[in-house]
Amino acid sequence: MNICAAALALALVELHGPTGQVLDINPALVSSLRMPIDTGGQHWGKNVRCILVMSYGGFVAVAEDCALVVRKLGEAK
């Protein structure tokens, strides 16, 4: 498979950051999800509804709730 065919085979999931920015997420890199702990919006921000834990050790905060994220990740596979 050449590089162009491999890039076309990659199915990214479109989610949104807490300020509305579009985030294209590779479902294969998502290790787990969790809801943010309610700290009054001080740590993740008040518009964050789900935290994606990535396989490379990073975190991605998104505005969608975890149930919707699970559905979108499942549809992409």
N, C-alpha and C positions, 0 to 999 in steps of 0.2 A: 504494500500500500504506500503510495507516495504521500508527501506532506500535505498536499491540498486535499486529498481524499480523507486523510486522518482528521484534518481540521473540520471538514464538513460532517464527519461522523460524531463530533463532539456536540452533545446536546447541553446547552447552558440553560439555567433557570433564571428568569428575570425576577428579582426582588427589589425592594427599595430600602435605602438607608433611612435613618431617623429624620433627616431633613429633606427627604423626597428624592435623593439622587438614585439613579438606576444602578443596580448591582447585578452583574452577570456572574452567577455562581455555578461552578462545576460540581454536580451532585456527587461525583466519585470522590471528591475531597472533603465531604461533610462527614465527620465522625459521629457527632451527636448534636442534639438540640436541647436547650433548656430555656425556661422562662426566666427573665431577669428578676432578681430579688428586689422587692419594693423598698427603695431607699429614698423615696421622694424625688426620683429623677436625678440624684446627685452623681451617680457613677456612670450609668449607661445613657442617661437622658430620658426624659419623660415620654418620648414617642417610640421607644424601643419596646417591642412586644415579644421578641424571640432572639435568642443568642445561638448562633451556629458555631459549634466547636469544630475546627478544621483539622484535618489529619496532619498538617505541618505544624500544629501547635498554636495557630492563631485563632482569633475570635472575630466573628462578623455579627454586628448588631443590625437587626432589620425591623421595619415597621409592621410587617405582617405577623399575625399570630402563628404560633407553632403548628396548629392544626392545618392551616393553609400551606405552610412551608412543607409539611410532611406530604400533603397531597401533591404539590407541585414537584417535589423531588421524586415521588413515586411515578408520576406521569412521564417524567423525563427518562426513566430507565427502561 
